[in-house]
Amino acid sequence: MVDPVREQLLASHDEFRRLAHEHSQYSQQLDFLGEKRYLTEDEKMEEVRLKKLKLRIKDRMEFIAQQQRRGRTQVA
């Protein structure tokens, strides 16, 4: 299901668009690590770091979306 608030933010909100791009990049890097049969200790640490960054970005994106939704509700 497509979230219209997310779609609007991707089209009009520079920070949200940048965060979405970073989130996607971290996902790709995690996918690459996930394809490996074994991870070195450095790769394991990198995996944890990427997961934390990805979660932080997701939280920020959700905060922006909630602010947008509240703005819509108050206007309506």
PDB file of N, CA, C and O in Angstrom:
ATOM      1  N   MET A   1       0.836  -1.178   0.000  1.00  0.00           N
ATOM      2  CA  MET A   1       0.000   0.000   0.000  1.00  0.00           C
ATOM      3  C   MET A   1       0.887   1.249   0.000  1.00  0.00           C
ATOM      4  O   MET A   1       1.878   1.313   0.727  1.00  0.00           O
ATOM      5  N   VAL A   2       0.533   2.210  -0.796  1.00  0.00           N
ATOM      6  CA  VAL A   2       1.306   3.438  -0.928  1.00  0.00           C
ATOM      7  C   VAL A   2       0.821   4.453   0.111  1.00  0.00           C
ATOM      8  O   VAL A   2      -0.377   4.708   0.239  1.00  0.00           O
ATOM      9  N   ASP A   3       1.765   5.019   0.840  1.00  0.00           N
ATOM     10  CA  ASP A   3       1.451   6.043   1.828  1.00  0.00           C
ATOM     11  C   ASP A   3       1.506   7.402   1.133  1.00  0.00           C
ATOM     12  O   ASP A   3       2.577   7.822   0.694  1.00  0.00           O
ATOM     13  N   PRO A   4       0.362   8.103   1.023  1.00  0.00           N
ATOM     14  CA  PRO A   4       0.363   9.385   0.310  1.00  0.00           C
ATOM     15  C   PRO A   4       1.240  10.443   0.979  1.00  0.00           C
ATOM     16  O   PRO A   4       1.809  11.292   0.293  1.00  0.00           O
ATOM     17  N   VAL A   5       1.357  10.403   2.302  1.00  0.00           N
ATOM     18  CA  VAL A   5       2.215  11.369   2.994  1.00  0.00           C
ATOM     19  C   VAL A   5       3.669  11.124   2.608  1.00  0.00           C
ATOM     20  O   VAL A   5       4.410  12.065   2.323  1.00  0.00           O
ATOM     21  N   ARG A   6       4.069   9.861   2.601  1.00  0.00           N
ATOM     22  CA  ARG A   6       5.445   9.515   2.214  1.00  0.00           C
ATOM     23  C   ARG A   6       5.719   9.938   0.776  1.00  0.00           C
ATOM     24  O   ARG A   6       6.778  10.489   0.477  1.00  0.00           O
ATOM     25  N   GLU A   7       4.771   9.680  -0.105  1.00  0.00           N
ATOM     26  CA  GLU A   7       4.934  10.059  -1.514  1.00  0.00           C
ATOM     27  C   GLU A   7       5.083  11.578  -1.646  1.00  0.00           C
ATOM     28  O   GLU A   7       5.924  12.059  -2.405  1.00  0.00           O
ATOM     29  N   GLN A   8       4.274  12.318  -0.910  1.00  0.00           N
ATOM     30  CA  GLN A   8       4.354  13.780  -0.964  1.00  0.00           C
ATOM     31  C   GLN A   8       5.705  14.262  -0.434  1.00  0.00           C
ATOM     32  O   GLN A   8       6.331  15.149  -1.015  1.00  0.00           O
ATOM     33  N   LEU A   9       6.143  13.670   0.668  1.00  0.00           N
ATOM     34  CA  LEU A   9       7.425  14.068   1.249  1.00  0.00           C
ATOM     35  C   LEU A   9       8.588  13.740   0.307  1.00  0.00           C
ATOM     36  O   LEU A   9       9.527  14.526   0.185  1.00  0.00           O
ATOM     37  N   LEU A  10       8.529  12.598  -0.347  1.00  0.00           N
ATOM     38  CA  LEU A  10       9.587  12.250  -1.303  1.00  0.00           C
ATOM     39  C   LEU A  10       9.646  13.252  -2.449  1.00  0.00           C
ATOM     40  O   LEU A  10      10.717  13.526  -2.990  1.00  0.00           O
ATOM     41  N   ALA A  11       8.503  13.792  -2.811  1.00  0.00           N
ATOM     42  CA  ALA A  11       8.448  14.742  -3.917  1.00  0.00           C
ATOM     43  C   ALA A  11       8.822  16.159  -3.505  1.00  0.00           C
ATOM     44  O   ALA A  11       9.299  16.937  -4.331  1.00  0.00           O
ATOM     45  N   SER A  12       8.609  16.508  -2.227  1.00  0.00           N
ATOM     46  CA  SER A  12       8.727  17.922  -1.868  1.00  0.00           C
ATOM     47  C   SER A  12       9.638  18.246  -0.689  1.00  0.00           C
ATOM     48  O   SER A  12       9.922  19.419  -0.446  1.00  0.00           O
ATOM     49  N   HIS A  13      10.098  17.252   0.041  1.00  0.00           N
ATOM     50  CA  HIS A  13      10.863  17.514   1.271  1.00  0.00           C
ATOM     51  C   HIS A  13      12.292  17.019   1.084  1.00  0.00           C
ATOM     52  O   HIS A  13      12.535  15.813   1.034  1.00  0.00           O
ATOM     53  N   ASP A  14      13.239  17.952   0.980  1.00  0.00           N
ATOM     54  CA  ASP A  14      14.629  17.586   0.678  1.00  0.00           C
ATOM     55  C   ASP A  14      15.238  16.651   1.713  1.00  0.00           C
ATOM     56  O   ASP A  14      15.880  15.667   1.348  1.00  0.00           O
ATOM     57  N   GLU A  15      15.049  16.940   2.998  1.00  0.00           N
ATOM     58  CA  GLU A  15      15.638  16.090   4.042  1.00  0.00           C
ATOM     59  C   GLU A  15      15.051  14.682   3.981  1.00  0.00           C
ATOM     60  O   GLU A  15      15.787  13.700   4.073  1.00  0.00           O
ATOM     61  N   PHE A  16      13.741  14.579   3.828  1.00  0.00           N
ATOM     62  CA  PHE A  16      13.095  13.269   3.764  1.00  0.00           C
ATOM     63  C   PHE A  16      13.626  12.471   2.573  1.00  0.00           C
ATOM     64  O   PHE A  16      13.909  11.279   2.690  1.00  0.00           O
ATOM     65  N   ARG A  17      13.757  13.131   1.441  1.00  0.00           N
ATOM     66  CA  ARG A  17      14.266  12.471   0.235  1.00  0.00           C
ATOM     67  C   ARG A  17      15.709  11.998   0.456  1.00  0.00           C
ATOM     68  O   ARG A  17      16.068  10.890   0.059  1.00  0.00           O
ATOM     69  N   ARG A  18      16.524  12.833   1.082  1.00  0.00           N
ATOM     70  CA  ARG A  18      17.917  12.455   1.364  1.00  0.00           C
ATOM     71  C   ARG A  18      17.960  11.261   2.321  1.00  0.00           C
ATOM     72  O   ARG A  18      18.730  10.322   2.117  1.00  0.00           O
ATOM     73  N   LEU A  19      17.133  11.303   3.359  1.00  0.00           N
ATOM     74  CA  LEU A  19      17.093  10.207   4.324  1.00  0.00           C
ATOM     75  C   LEU A  19      16.634   8.907   3.660  1.00  0.00           C
ATOM     76  O   LEU A  19      17.182   7.841   3.942  1.00  0.00           O
ATOM     77  N   ALA A  20      15.645   8.991   2.792  1.00  0.00           N
ATOM     78  CA  ALA A  20      15.163   7.802   2.089  1.00  0.00           C
ATOM     79  C   ALA A  20      16.273   7.205   1.225  1.00  0.00           C
ATOM     80  O   ALA A  20      16.416   5.985   1.141  1.00  0.00           O
ATOM     81  N   HIS A  21      17.050   8.066   0.588  1.00  0.00           N
ATOM     82  CA  HIS A  21      18.166   7.591  -0.241  1.00  0.00           C
ATOM     83  C   HIS A  21      19.214   6.893   0.634  1.00  0.00           C
ATOM     84  O   HIS A  21      19.691   5.813   0.287  1.00  0.00           O
ATOM     85  N   GLU A  22      19.570   7.505   1.762  1.00  0.00           N
ATOM     86  CA  GLU A  22      20.546   6.892   2.670  1.00  0.00           C
ATOM     87  C   GLU A  22      20.027   5.557   3.198  1.00  0.00           C
ATOM     88  O   GLU A  22      20.773   4.581   3.269  1.00  0.00           O
ATOM     89  N   HIS A  23      18.751   5.519   3.565  1.00  0.00           N
ATOM     90  CA  HIS A  23      18.144   4.288   4.072  1.00  0.00           C
ATOM     91  C   HIS A  23      18.268   3.179   3.035  1.00  0.00           C
ATOM     92  O   HIS A  23      18.590   2.038   3.366  1.00  0.00           O
ATOM     93  N   SER A  24      18.011   3.521   1.792  1.00  0.00           N
ATOM     94  CA  SER A  24      18.121   2.551   0.703  1.00  0.00           C
ATOM     95  C   SER A  24      19.561   2.062   0.526  1.00  0.00           C
ATOM     96  O   SER A  24      19.797   0.875   0.301  1.00  0.00           O
ATOM     97  N   GLN A  25      20.512   2.977   0.629  1.00  0.00           N
ATOM     98  CA  GLN A  25      21.920   2.591   0.496  1.00  0.00           C
ATOM     99  C   GLN A  25      22.335   1.638   1.614  1.00  0.00           C
ATOM    100  O   GLN A  25      23.021   0.647   1.367  1.00  0.00           O
ATOM    101  N   TYR A  26      21.920   1.939   2.835  1.00  0.00           N
ATOM    102  CA  TYR A  26      22.248   1.059   3.961  1.00  0.00           C
ATOM    103  C   TYR A  26      21.605  -0.309   3.777  1.00  0.00           C
ATOM    104  O   TYR A  26      22.214  -1.326   4.108  1.00  0.00           O
ATOM    105  N   SER A  27      20.389  -0.347   3.255  1.00  0.00           N
ATOM    106  CA  SER A  27      19.713  -1.619   2.993  1.00  0.00           C
ATOM    107  C   SER A  27      20.505  -2.445   1.983  1.00  0.00           C
ATOM    108  O   SER A  27      20.680  -3.651   2.156  1.00  0.00           O
ATOM    109  N   GLN A  28      20.978  -1.791   0.937  1.00  0.00           N
ATOM    110  CA  GLN A  28      21.762  -2.500  -0.074  1.00  0.00           C
ATOM    111  C   GLN A  28      23.053  -3.047   0.525  1.00  0.00           C
ATOM    112  O   GLN A  28      23.443  -4.178   0.238  1.00  0.00           O
ATOM    113  N   GLN A  29      23.714  -2.246   1.356  1.00  0.00           N
ATOM    114  CA  GLN A  29      24.949  -2.707   1.989  1.00  0.00           C
ATOM    115  C   GLN A  29      24.672  -3.888   2.921  1.00  0.00           C
ATOM    116  O   GLN A  29      25.459  -4.833   2.977  1.00  0.00           O
ATOM    117  N   LEU A  30      23.565  -3.836   3.647  1.00  0.00           N
ATOM    118  CA  LEU A  30      23.202  -4.949   4.523  1.00  0.00           C
ATOM    119  C   LEU A  30      22.852  -6.192   3.710  1.00  0.00           C
ATOM    120  O   LEU A  30      23.193  -7.307   4.102  1.00  0.00           O
ATOM    121  N   ASP A  31      22.179  -6.006   2.593  1.00  0.00           N
ATOM    122  CA  ASP A  31      21.873  -7.137   1.714  1.00  0.00           C
ATOM    123  C   ASP A  31      23.159  -7.800   1.230  1.00  0.00           C
ATOM    124  O   ASP A  31      23.262  -9.026   1.195  1.00  0.00           O
ATOM    125  N   PHE A  32      24.139  -6.974   0.856  1.00  0.00           N
ATOM    126  CA  PHE A  32      25.426  -7.501   0.394  1.00  0.00           C
ATOM    127  C   PHE A  32      26.086  -8.333   1.493  1.00  0.00           C
ATOM    128  O   PHE A  32      26.580  -9.431   1.235  1.00  0.00           O
ATOM    129  N   LEU A  33      26.089  -7.806   2.716  1.00  0.00           N
ATOM    130  CA  LEU A  33      26.682  -8.554   3.824  1.00  0.00           C
ATOM    131  C   LEU A  33      25.883  -9.822   4.111  1.00  0.00           C
ATOM    132  O   LEU A  33      26.453 -10.855   4.464  1.00  0.00           O
ATOM    133  N   GLY A  34      24.571  -9.742   3.961  1.00  0.00           N
ATOM    134  CA  GLY A  34      23.717 -10.890   4.222  1.00  0.00           C
ATOM    135  C   GLY A  34      23.909 -12.028   3.236  1.00  0.00           C
ATOM    136  O   GLY A  34      23.576 -13.174   3.537  1.00  0.00           O
ATOM    137  N   GLU A  35      24.439 -11.725   2.072  1.00  0.00           N
ATOM    138  CA  GLU A  35      24.681 -12.747   1.061  1.00  0.00           C
ATOM    139  C   GLU A  35      25.930 -13.580   1.362  1.00  0.00           C
ATOM    140  O   GLU A  35      26.106 -14.669   0.817  1.00  0.00           O
ATOM    141  N   LYS A  36      26.783 -13.063   2.225  1.00  0.00           N
ATOM    142  CA  LYS A  36      28.014 -13.776   2.553  1.00  0.00           C
ATOM    143  C   LYS A  36      27.705 -14.931   3.498  1.00  0.00           C
ATOM    144  O   LYS A  36      26.843 -14.838   4.371  1.00  0.00           O
ATOM    145  N   ARG A  37      28.425 -16.004   3.297  1.00  0.00           N
ATOM    146  CA  ARG A  37      28.227 -17.170   4.151  1.00  0.00           C
ATOM    147  C   ARG A  37      28.782 -16.933   5.543  1.00  0.00           C
ATOM    148  O   ARG A  37      28.172 -17.327   6.537  1.00  0.00           O
ATOM    149  N   TYR A  38      29.930 -16.296   5.614  1.00  0.00           N
ATOM    150  CA  TYR A  38      30.561 -15.976   6.892  1.00  0.00           C
ATOM    151  C   TYR A  38      30.980 -14.516   6.883  1.00  0.00           C
ATOM    152  O   TYR A  38      31.390 -13.979   5.854  1.00  0.00           O
ATOM    153  N   LEU A  39      30.872 -13.885   8.035  1.00  0.00           N
ATOM    154  CA  LEU A  39      31.312 -12.499   8.164  1.00  0.00           C
ATOM    155  C   LEU A  39      32.544 -12.445   9.049  1.00  0.00           C
ATOM    156  O   LEU A  39      32.643 -13.157  10.048  1.00  0.00           O
ATOM    157  N   THR A  40      33.483 -11.588   8.664  1.00  0.00           N
ATOM    158  CA  THR A  40      34.631 -11.343   9.527  1.00  0.00           C
ATOM    159  C   THR A  40      34.146 -10.522  10.721  1.00  0.00           C
ATOM    160  O   THR A  40      33.014 -10.038  10.727  1.00  0.00           O
ATOM    161  N   GLU A  41      34.983 -10.369  11.709  1.00  0.00           N
ATOM    162  CA  GLU A  41      34.611  -9.550  12.874  1.00  0.00           C
ATOM    163  C   GLU A  41      34.339  -8.107  12.453  1.00  0.00           C
ATOM    164  O   GLU A  41      33.404  -7.477  12.948  1.00  0.00           O
ATOM    165  N   ASP A  42      35.151  -7.592  11.546  1.00  0.00           N
ATOM    166  CA  ASP A  42      34.928  -6.228  11.043  1.00  0.00           C
ATOM    167  C   ASP A  42      33.591  -6.124  10.313  1.00  0.00           C
ATOM    168  O   ASP A  42      32.869  -5.137  10.461  1.00  0.00           O
ATOM    169  N   GLU A  43      33.271  -7.138   9.535  1.00  0.00           N
ATOM    170  CA  GLU A  43      31.998  -7.133   8.814  1.00  0.00           C
ATOM    171  C   GLU A  43      30.817  -7.232   9.776  1.00  0.00           C
ATOM    172  O   GLU A  43      29.777  -6.612   9.552  1.00  0.00           O
ATOM    173  N   LYS A  44      30.976  -8.005  10.839  1.00  0.00           N
ATOM    174  CA  LYS A  44      29.915  -8.092  11.855  1.00  0.00           C
ATOM    175  C   LYS A  44      29.696  -6.731  12.521  1.00  0.00           C
ATOM    176  O   LYS A  44      28.559  -6.320  12.750  1.00  0.00           O
ATOM    177  N   MET A  45      30.782  -6.049  12.822  1.00  0.00           N
ATOM    178  CA  MET A  45      30.672  -4.719  13.429  1.00  0.00           C
ATOM    179  C   MET A  45      30.032  -3.742  12.444  1.00  0.00           C
ATOM    180  O   MET A  45      29.210  -2.911  12.831  1.00  0.00           O
ATOM    181  N   GLU A  46      30.408  -3.846  11.186  1.00  0.00           N
ATOM    182  CA  GLU A  46      29.824  -2.990  10.154  1.00  0.00           C
ATOM    183  C   GLU A  46      28.321  -3.267  10.012  1.00  0.00           C
ATOM    184  O   GLU A  46      27.531  -2.340   9.839  1.00  0.00           O
ATOM    185  N   GLU A  47      27.940  -4.522  10.085  1.00  0.00           N
ATOM    186  CA  GLU A  47      26.528  -4.886  10.002  1.00  0.00           C
ATOM    187  C   GLU A  47      25.730  -4.236  11.143  1.00  0.00           C
ATOM    188  O   GLU A  47      24.651  -3.688  10.916  1.00  0.00           O
ATOM    189  N   VAL A  48      26.255  -4.298  12.345  1.00  0.00           N
ATOM    190  CA  VAL A  48      25.590  -3.682  13.497  1.00  0.00           C
ATOM    191  C   VAL A  48      25.510  -2.171  13.308  1.00  0.00           C
ATOM    192  O   VAL A  48      24.474  -1.563  13.579  1.00  0.00           O
ATOM    193  N   ARG A  49      26.592  -1.569  12.846  1.00  0.00           N
ATOM    194  CA  ARG A  49      26.624  -0.124  12.623  1.00  0.00           C
ATOM    195  C   ARG A  49      25.577   0.291  11.579  1.00  0.00           C
ATOM    196  O   ARG A  49      24.852   1.268  11.770  1.00  0.00           O
ATOM    197  N   LEU A  50      25.511  -0.451  10.496  1.00  0.00           N
ATOM    198  CA  LEU A  50      24.548  -0.136   9.439  1.00  0.00           C
ATOM    199  C   LEU A  50      23.109  -0.285   9.925  1.00  0.00           C
ATOM    200  O   LEU A  50      22.249   0.528   9.586  1.00  0.00           O
ATOM    201  N   LYS A  51      22.853  -1.306  10.705  1.00  0.00           N
ATOM    202  CA  LYS A  51      21.505  -1.510  11.239  1.00  0.00           C
ATOM    203  C   LYS A  51      21.098  -0.346  12.145  1.00  0.00           C
ATOM    204  O   LYS A  51      19.956   0.112  12.101  1.00  0.00           O
ATOM    205  N   LYS A  52      22.033   0.124  12.959  1.00  0.00           N
ATOM    206  CA  LYS A  52      21.736   1.253  13.846  1.00  0.00           C
ATOM    207  C   LYS A  52      21.489   2.533  13.045  1.00  0.00           C
ATOM    208  O   LYS A  52      20.560   3.285  13.337  1.00  0.00           O
ATOM    209  N   LEU A  53      22.319   2.771  12.043  1.00  0.00           N
ATOM    210  CA  LEU A  53      22.131   3.949  11.197  1.00  0.00           C
ATOM    211  C   LEU A  53      20.793   3.890  10.466  1.00  0.00           C
ATOM    212  O   LEU A  53      20.066   4.880  10.389  1.00  0.00           O
ATOM    213  N   LYS A  54      20.489   2.728   9.942  1.00  0.00           N
ATOM    214  CA  LYS A  54      19.243   2.550   9.197  1.00  0.00           C
ATOM    215  C   LYS A  54      18.033   2.795  10.109  1.00  0.00           C
ATOM    216  O   LYS A  54      17.067   3.440   9.702  1.00  0.00           O
ATOM    217  N   LEU A  55      18.090   2.286  11.324  1.00  0.00           N
ATOM    218  CA  LEU A  55      16.998   2.487  12.272  1.00  0.00           C
ATOM    219  C   LEU A  55      16.867   3.955  12.668  1.00  0.00           C
ATOM    220  O   LEU A  55      15.756   4.477  12.767  1.00  0.00           O
ATOM    221  N   ARG A  56      17.989   4.614  12.894  1.00  0.00           N
ATOM    222  CA  ARG A  56      17.961   6.043  13.245  1.00  0.00           C
ATOM    223  C   ARG A  56      17.316   6.857  12.121  1.00  0.00           C
ATOM    224  O   ARG A  56      16.517   7.758  12.375  1.00  0.00           O
ATOM    225  N   ILE A  57      17.668   6.531  10.884  1.00  0.00           N
ATOM    226  CA  ILE A  57      17.096   7.235   9.734  1.00  0.00           C
ATOM    227  C   ILE A  57      15.600   6.945   9.623  1.00  0.00           C
ATOM    228  O   ILE A  57      14.803   7.846   9.360  1.00  0.00           O
ATOM    229  N   LYS A  58      15.229   5.687   9.824  1.00  0.00           N
ATOM    230  CA  LYS A  58      13.810   5.334   9.753  1.00  0.00           C
ATOM    231  C   LYS A  58      13.010   6.110  10.806  1.00  0.00           C
ATOM    232  O   LYS A  58      11.921   6.608  10.521  1.00  0.00           O
ATOM    233  N   ASP A  59      13.554   6.207  12.015  1.00  0.00           N
ATOM    234  CA  ASP A  59      12.883   6.967  13.079  1.00  0.00           C
ATOM    235  C   ASP A  59      12.726   8.430  12.693  1.00  0.00           C
ATOM    236  O   ASP A  59      11.671   9.020  12.927  1.00  0.00           O
ATOM    237  N   ARG A  60      13.751   9.021  12.108  1.00  0.00           N
ATOM    238  CA  ARG A  60      13.685  10.425  11.692  1.00  0.00           C
ATOM    239  C   ARG A  60      12.652  10.608  10.576  1.00  0.00           C
ATOM    240  O   ARG A  60      11.894  11.578  10.576  1.00  0.00           O
ATOM    241  N   MET A  61      12.631   9.683   9.641  1.00  0.00           N
ATOM    242  CA  MET A  61      11.652   9.763   8.552  1.00  0.00           C
ATOM    243  C   MET A  61      10.232   9.660   9.106  1.00  0.00           C
ATOM    244  O   MET A  61       9.337  10.379   8.661  1.00  0.00           O
ATOM    245  N   GLU A  62      10.029   8.777  10.066  1.00  0.00           N
ATOM    246  CA  GLU A  62       8.702   8.625  10.662  1.00  0.00           C
ATOM    247  C   GLU A  62       8.301   9.884  11.425  1.00  0.00           C
ATOM    248  O   GLU A  62       7.136  10.281  11.401  1.00  0.00           O
ATOM    249  N   PHE A  63       9.263  10.512  12.103  1.00  0.00           N
ATOM    250  CA  PHE A  63       8.987  11.756  12.813  1.00  0.00           C
ATOM    251  C   PHE A  63       8.533  12.840  11.830  1.00  0.00           C
ATOM    252  O   PHE A  63       7.559  13.548  12.084  1.00  0.00           O
ATOM    253  N   ILE A  64       9.237  12.960  10.722  1.00  0.00           N
ATOM    254  CA  ILE A  64       8.876  13.951   9.705  1.00  0.00           C
ATOM    255  C   ILE A  64       7.482  13.650   9.154  1.00  0.00           C
ATOM    256  O   ILE A  64       6.672  14.560   8.975  1.00  0.00           O
ATOM    257  N   ALA A  65       7.204  12.376   8.888  1.00  0.00           N
ATOM    258  CA  ALA A  65       5.891  12.001   8.356  1.00  0.00           C
ATOM    259  C   ALA A  65       4.786  12.306   9.374  1.00  0.00           C
ATOM    260  O   ALA A  65       3.710  12.768   8.994  1.00  0.00           O
ATOM    261  N   GLN A  66       5.037  12.053  10.646  1.00  0.00           N
ATOM    262  CA  GLN A  66       4.042  12.356  11.677  1.00  0.00           C
ATOM    263  C   GLN A  66       3.790  13.858  11.758  1.00  0.00           C
ATOM    264  O   GLN A  66       2.649  14.296  11.907  1.00  0.00           O
ATOM    265  N   GLN A  67       4.846  14.634  11.659  1.00  0.00           N
ATOM    266  CA  GLN A  67       4.683  16.091  11.672  1.00  0.00           C
ATOM    267  C   GLN A  67       3.822  16.527  10.492  1.00  0.00           C
ATOM    268  O   GLN A  67       2.959  17.394  10.633  1.00  0.00           O
ATOM    269  N   GLN A  68       4.055  15.930   9.342  1.00  0.00           N
ATOM    270  CA  GLN A  68       3.282  16.242   8.139  1.00  0.00           C
ATOM    271  C   GLN A  68       1.817  15.871   8.332  1.00  0.00           C
ATOM    272  O   GLN A  68       0.919  16.636   7.981  1.00  0.00           O
ATOM    273  N   ARG A  69       1.589  14.684   8.897  1.00  0.00           N
ATOM    274  CA  ARG A  69       0.211  14.241   9.130  1.00  0.00           C
ATOM    275  C   ARG A  69      -0.507  15.160  10.123  1.00  0.00           C
ATOM    276  O   ARG A  69      -1.677  15.487   9.930  1.00  0.00           O
ATOM    277  N   ARG A  70       0.183  15.570  11.170  1.00  0.00           N
ATOM    278  CA  ARG A  70      -0.414  16.481  12.156  1.00  0.00           C
ATOM    279  C   ARG A  70      -0.756  17.806  11.502  1.00  0.00           C
ATOM    280  O   ARG A  70      -1.800  18.392  11.786  1.00  0.00           O
ATOM    281  N   GLY A  71       0.112  18.274  10.636  1.00  0.00           N
ATOM    282  CA  GLY A  71      -0.161  19.519   9.926  1.00  0.00           C
ATOM    283  C   GLY A  71      -1.386  19.421   9.062  1.00  0.00           C
ATOM    284  O   GLY A  71      -2.172  20.365   8.977  1.00  0.00           O
ATOM    285  N   ARG A  72      -1.559  18.281   8.415  1.00  0.00           N
ATOM    286  CA  ARG A  72      -2.749  18.055   7.586  1.00  0.00           C
ATOM    287  C   ARG A  72      -4.003  18.012   8.444  1.00  0.00           C
ATOM    288  O   ARG A  72      -5.032  18.583   8.083  1.00  0.00           O
ATOM    289  N   THR A  73      -3.912  17.324   9.594  1.00  0.00           N
ATOM    290  CA  THR A  73      -5.080  17.173  10.468  1.00  0.00           C
ATOM    291  C   THR A  73      -5.513  18.514  11.017  1.00  0.00           C
ATOM    292  O   THR A  73      -6.708  18.803  11.094  1.00  0.00           O
ATOM    293  N   GLN A  74      -4.550  19.337  11.400  1.00  0.00           N
ATOM    294  CA  GLN A  74      -4.877  20.639  11.984  1.00  0.00           C
ATOM    295  C   GLN A  74      -5.520  21.562  10.960  1.00  0.00           C
ATOM    296  O   GLN A  74      -6.382  22.368  11.312  1.00  0.00           O
ATOM    297  N   VAL A  75      -5.111  21.456   9.687  1.00  0.00           N
ATOM    298  CA  VAL A  75      -5.647  22.307   8.641  1.00  0.00           C
ATOM    299  C   VAL A  75      -7.040  21.856   8.259  1.00  0.00           C
ATOM    300  O   VAL A  75      -7.907  22.685   7.982  1.00  0.00           O
ATOM    301  N   ALA A  76      -7.269  20.550   8.240  1.00  0.00           N
ATOM    302  CA  ALA A  76      -8.550  19.992   7.776  1.00  0.00           C
ATOM    303  C   ALA A  76      -9.691  20.251   8.728  1.00  0.00           C
ATOM    304  O   ALA A  76     -10.821  19.839   8.465  1.00  0.00           O
TER     305      ALA A  76
END
